[in-house]
Amino acid sequence: MRDLQAGLKAHLEQEATTTCFCWRVLLKDGSVLGFTEHDHDLGFAGTVFLAGTGFAASTVETEEGLSATTNEVAGGFSSEVITEAALVAGRYDGARVEVYLVNWQNVTEHQLMHVHEIGEVTREAGRFRAELRAVTHRLSQPQGRSFARRCDVTLGDGKCGFNTSTPGFFATGTVIAVENETRIAVSVGGDFATGFFSFGVLAFESGALAGVKADIETNAGSGGTLWLGLWLPLEGTPAPGDAVRLTAGCDKSFSTCRSKFSNLVNFRGFPHMPGADFAYSYVDGESQHDGGVLFR
């Protein structure tokens, strides 16, 4: 049971009410944005809630207990507030969203109704739709490590310990051609083998996509010219001459960690762990049973 602010409670008990919803968005970089479904800007809680953004929310369903509830909020892109480029760059990922019910004729009468986090975001025709997840969704997320043959950390993070700025494991250059949204050609200093940047990162450092990063699926080429295949389509079109930075990729296998990065001491997988095929295997007369290691 929620205790409402006294003034708002009295207002809601009247036959006619003047209430609307407001959303206060706290980004991970410390920025605070405010939006309202009302037709005029509103100000309270140290935030100006902007009207005219097309914000609208779906019905919120709540349950007793720790069940995670979700709903959606939709709105239009605005060059002054929410831009498609910022959304693509992940600026709003995991942002905290506070939902207020407010009497727009007297904004001192307001109540925090829900707290959410931004989840999956979709974009189409100049609009976006964001999933709002209750904070209890964290209770359903896997915690701790899992046992798997491949490494479970990200190349270059604190657990991996490898410095991705080590000479020979990154390259800088420029875009020279764009075939489509997932295939571009870049010119870099040095000659890199096919697949060296597979599972790596392409970062744009200038141009319309400055600040955007994309995951590399494949790379091929020679003589300093590389064709890159990306896992996901770019949300814009880079131009020839745009500066880029490529970071080497890791497929998280035992052999790659040993031969490519010489970082076996920090490998976080379990390459010698028997799989399901071994569990269902049986002894036969043709196998060698000398007590030696099964995996190398």
Secondary structure as a PSIPRED ss2 file (coil, helix, strand):
# PSIPRED VFORMAT (PSIPRED V4.0)

   1 M C   1.000  0.000  0.000
   2 R C   1.000  0.000  0.000
   3 D C   1.000  0.000  0.000
   4 L C   1.000  0.000  0.000
   5 Q C   1.000  0.000  0.000
   6 A H   0.000  1.000  0.000
   7 G H   0.000  1.000  0.000
   8 L H   0.000  1.000  0.000
   9 K H   0.000  1.000  0.000
  10 A H   0.000  1.000  0.000
  11 H H   0.000  1.000  0.000
  12 L H   0.000  1.000  0.000
  13 E C   1.000  0.000  0.000
  14 Q C   1.000  0.000  0.000
  15 E C   1.000  0.000  0.000
  16 A C   1.000  0.000  0.000
  17 T C   1.000  0.000  0.000
  18 T C   1.000  0.000  0.000
  19 T E   0.000  0.000  1.000
  20 C E   0.000  0.000  1.000
  21 F E   0.000  0.000  1.000
  22 C E   0.000  0.000  1.000
  23 W E   0.000  0.000  1.000
  24 R E   0.000  0.000  1.000
  25 V E   0.000  0.000  1.000
  26 L E   0.000  0.000  1.000
  27 L C   1.000  0.000  0.000
  28 K C   1.000  0.000  0.000
  29 D C   1.000  0.000  0.000
  30 G C   1.000  0.000  0.000
  31 S C   1.000  0.000  0.000
  32 V E   0.000  0.000  1.000
  33 L E   0.000  0.000  1.000
  34 G E   0.000  0.000  1.000
  35 F E   0.000  0.000  1.000
  36 T E   0.000  0.000  1.000
  37 E C   1.000  0.000  0.000
  38 H C   1.000  0.000  0.000
  39 D C   1.000  0.000  0.000
  40 H C   1.000  0.000  0.000
  41 D C   1.000  0.000  0.000
  42 L E   0.000  0.000  1.000
  43 G E   0.000  0.000  1.000
  44 F E   0.000  0.000  1.000
  45 A C   1.000  0.000  0.000
  46 G C   1.000  0.000  0.000
  47 T E   0.000  0.000  1.000
  48 V E   0.000  0.000  1.000
  49 F E   0.000  0.000  1.000
  50 L E   0.000  0.000  1.000
  51 A C   1.000  0.000  0.000
  52 G C   1.000  0.000  0.000
  53 T C   1.000  0.000  0.000
  54 G C   1.000  0.000  0.000
  55 F C   1.000  0.000  0.000
  56 A E   0.000  0.000  1.000
  57 A E   0.000  0.000  1.000
  58 S C   1.000  0.000  0.000
  59 T C   1.000  0.000  0.000
  60 V C   1.000  0.000  0.000
  61 E C   1.000  0.000  0.000
  62 T C   1.000  0.000  0.000
  63 E C   1.000  0.000  0.000
  64 E C   1.000  0.000  0.000
  65 G C   1.000  0.000  0.000
  66 L C   1.000  0.000  0.000
  67 S C   1.000  0.000  0.000
  68 A C   1.000  0.000  0.000
  69 T C   1.000  0.000  0.000
  70 T E   0.000  0.000  1.000
  71 N E   0.000  0.000  1.000
  72 E E   0.000  0.000  1.000
  73 V E   0.000  0.000  1.000
  74 A E   0.000  0.000  1.000
  75 G E   0.000  0.000  1.000
  76 G E   0.000  0.000  1.000
  77 F C   1.000  0.000  0.000
  78 S C   1.000  0.000  0.000
  79 S C   1.000  0.000  0.000
  80 E C   1.000  0.000  0.000
  81 V C   1.000  0.000  0.000
  82 I C   1.000  0.000  0.000
  83 T C   1.000  0.000  0.000
  84 E H   0.000  1.000  0.000
  85 A H   0.000  1.000  0.000
  86 A H   0.000  1.000  0.000
  87 L H   0.000  1.000  0.000
  88 V H   0.000  1.000  0.000
  89 A C   1.000  0.000  0.000
  90 G C   1.000  0.000  0.000
  91 R C   1.000  0.000  0.000
  92 Y C   1.000  0.000  0.000
  93 D C   1.000  0.000  0.000
  94 G C   1.000  0.000  0.000
  95 A C   1.000  0.000  0.000
  96 R E   0.000  0.000  1.000
  97 V E   0.000  0.000  1.000
  98 E E   0.000  0.000  1.000
  99 V E   0.000  0.000  1.000
 100 Y E   0.000  0.000  1.000
 101 L E   0.000  0.000  1.000
 102 V E   0.000  0.000  1.000
 103 N E   0.000  0.000  1.000
 104 W C   1.000  0.000  0.000
 105 Q C   1.000  0.000  0.000
 106 N C   1.000  0.000  0.000
 107 V C   1.000  0.000  0.000
 108 T C   1.000  0.000  0.000
 109 E C   1.000  0.000  0.000
 110 H E   0.000  0.000  1.000
 111 Q E   0.000  0.000  1.000
 112 L E   0.000  0.000  1.000
 113 M E   0.000  0.000  1.000
 114 H E   0.000  0.000  1.000
 115 V E   0.000  0.000  1.000
 116 H E   0.000  0.000  1.000
 117 E E   0.000  0.000  1.000
 118 I E   0.000  0.000  1.000
 119 G E   0.000  0.000  1.000
 120 E E   0.000  0.000  1.000
 121 V E   0.000  0.000  1.000
 122 T E   0.000  0.000  1.000
 123 R E   0.000  0.000  1.000
 124 E E   0.000  0.000  1.000
 125 A C   1.000  0.000  0.000
 126 G C   1.000  0.000  0.000
 127 R E   0.000  0.000  1.000
 128 F E   0.000  0.000  1.000
 129 R E   0.000  0.000  1.000
 130 A E   0.000  0.000  1.000
 131 E E   0.000  0.000  1.000
 132 L E   0.000  0.000  1.000
 133 R E   0.000  0.000  1.000
 134 A E   0.000  0.000  1.000
 135 V H   0.000  1.000  0.000
 136 T H   0.000  1.000  0.000
 137 H H   0.000  1.000  0.000
 138 R H   0.000  1.000  0.000
 139 L H   0.000  1.000  0.000
 140 S H   0.000  1.000  0.000
 141 Q C   1.000  0.000  0.000
 142 P C   1.000  0.000  0.000
 143 Q C   1.000  0.000  0.000
 144 G C   1.000  0.000  0.000
 145 R C   1.000  0.000  0.000
 146 S C   1.000  0.000  0.000
 147 F C   1.000  0.000  0.000
 148 A C   1.000  0.000  0.000
 149 R C   1.000  0.000  0.000
 150 R C   1.000  0.000  0.000
 151 C C   1.000  0.000  0.000
 152 D C   1.000  0.000  0.000
 153 V C   1.000  0.000  0.000
 154 T C   1.000  0.000  0.000
 155 L C   1.000  0.000  0.000
 156 G C   1.000  0.000  0.000
 157 D C   1.000  0.000  0.000
 158 G C   1.000  0.000  0.000
 159 K C   1.000  0.000  0.000
 160 C C   1.000  0.000  0.000
 161 G C   1.000  0.000  0.000
 162 F C   1.000  0.000  0.000
 163 N C   1.000  0.000  0.000
 164 T C   1.000  0.000  0.000
 165 S C   1.000  0.000  0.000
 166 T C   1.000  0.000  0.000
 167 P C   1.000  0.000  0.000
 168 G C   1.000  0.000  0.000
 169 F C   1.000  0.000  0.000
 170 F E   0.000  0.000  1.000
 171 A E   0.000  0.000  1.000
 172 T E   0.000  0.000  1.000
 173 G E   0.000  0.000  1.000
 174 T E   0.000  0.000  1.000
 175 V E   0.000  0.000  1.000
 176 I E   0.000  0.000  1.000
 177 A E   0.000  0.000  1.000
 178 V E   0.000  0.000  1.000
 179 E E   0.000  0.000  1.000
 180 N E   0.000  0.000  1.000
 181 E C   1.000  0.000  0.000
 182 T C   1.000  0.000  0.000
 183 R E   0.000  0.000  1.000
 184 I E   0.000  0.000  1.000
 185 A E   0.000  0.000  1.000
 186 V E   0.000  0.000  1.000
 187 S E   0.000  0.000  1.000
 188 V E   0.000  0.000  1.000
 189 G C   1.000  0.000  0.000
 190 G C   1.000  0.000  0.000
 191 D C   1.000  0.000  0.000
 192 F C   1.000  0.000  0.000
 193 A C   1.000  0.000  0.000
 194 T C   1.000  0.000  0.000
 195 G C   1.000  0.000  0.000
 196 F C   1.000  0.000  0.000
 197 F C   1.000  0.000  0.000
 198 S C   1.000  0.000  0.000
 199 F C   1.000  0.000  0.000
 200 G C   1.000  0.000  0.000
 201 V E   0.000  0.000  1.000
 202 L E   0.000  0.000  1.000
 203 A E   0.000  0.000  1.000
 204 F E   0.000  0.000  1.000
 205 E C   1.000  0.000  0.000
 206 S C   1.000  0.000  0.000
 207 G C   1.000  0.000  0.000
 208 A C   1.000  0.000  0.000
 209 L C   1.000  0.000  0.000
 210 A C   1.000  0.000  0.000
 211 G C   1.000  0.000  0.000
 212 V C   1.000  0.000  0.000
 213 K E   0.000  0.000  1.000
 214 A E   0.000  0.000  1.000
 215 D E   0.000  0.000  1.000
 216 I E   0.000  0.000  1.000
 217 E E   0.000  0.000  1.000
 218 T E   0.000  0.000  1.000
 219 N E   0.000  0.000  1.000
 220 A E   0.000  0.000  1.000
 221 G E   0.000  0.000  1.000
 222 S E   0.000  0.000  1.000
 223 G C   1.000  0.000  0.000
 224 G C   1.000  0.000  0.000
 225 T E   0.000  0.000  1.000
 226 L E   0.000  0.000  1.000
 227 W E   0.000  0.000  1.000
 228 L E   0.000  0.000  1.000
 229 G E   0.000  0.000  1.000
 230 L E   0.000  0.000  1.000
 231 W C   1.000  0.000  0.000
 232 L C   1.000  0.000  0.000
 233 P C   1.000  0.000  0.000
 234 L C   1.000  0.000  0.000
 235 E C   1.000  0.000  0.000
 236 G C   1.000  0.000  0.000
 237 T C   1.000  0.000  0.000
 238 P C   1.000  0.000  0.000
 239 A C   1.000  0.000  0.000
 240 P C   1.000  0.000  0.000
 241 G C   1.000  0.000  0.000
 242 D C   1.000  0.000  0.000
 243 A E   0.000  0.000  1.000
 244 V E   0.000  0.000  1.000
 245 R E   0.000  0.000  1.000
 246 L E   0.000  0.000  1.000
 247 T E   0.000  0.000  1.000
 248 A C   1.000  0.000  0.000
 249 G C   1.000  0.000  0.000
 250 C C   1.000  0.000  0.000
 251 D C   1.000  0.000  0.000
 252 K C   1.000  0.000  0.000
 253 S C   1.000  0.000  0.000
 254 F H   0.000  1.000  0.000
 255 S H   0.000  1.000  0.000
 256 T H   0.000  1.000  0.000
 257 C H   0.000  1.000  0.000
 258 R H   0.000  1.000  0.000
 259 S H   0.000  1.000  0.000
 260 K C   1.000  0.000  0.000
 261 F C   1.000  0.000  0.000
 262 S C   1.000  0.000  0.000
 263 N C   1.000  0.000  0.000
 264 L H   0.000  1.000  0.000
 265 V H   0.000  1.000  0.000
 266 N H   0.000  1.000  0.000
 267 F C   1.000  0.000  0.000
 268 R C   1.000  0.000  0.000
 269 G C   1.000  0.000  0.000
 270 F C   1.000  0.000  0.000
 271 P C   1.000  0.000  0.000
 272 H C   1.000  0.000  0.000
 273 M C   1.000  0.000  0.000
 274 P C   1.000  0.000  0.000
 275 G C   1.000  0.000  0.000
 276 A H   0.000  1.000  0.000
 277 D H   0.000  1.000  0.000
 278 F H   0.000  1.000  0.000
 279 A H   0.000  1.000  0.000
 280 Y C   1.000  0.000  0.000
 281 S C   1.000  0.000  0.000
 282 Y C   1.000  0.000  0.000
 283 V C   1.000  0.000  0.000
 284 D C   1.000  0.000  0.000
 285 G C   1.000  0.000  0.000
 286 E C   1.000  0.000  0.000
 287 S C   1.000  0.000  0.000
 288 Q C   1.000  0.000  0.000
 289 H C   1.000  0.000  0.000
 290 D C   1.000  0.000  0.000
 291 G C   1.000  0.000  0.000
 292 G C   1.000  0.000  0.000
 293 V C   1.000  0.000  0.000
 294 L C   1.000  0.000  0.000
 295 F C   1.000  0.000  0.000
 296 R C   1.000  0.000  0.000
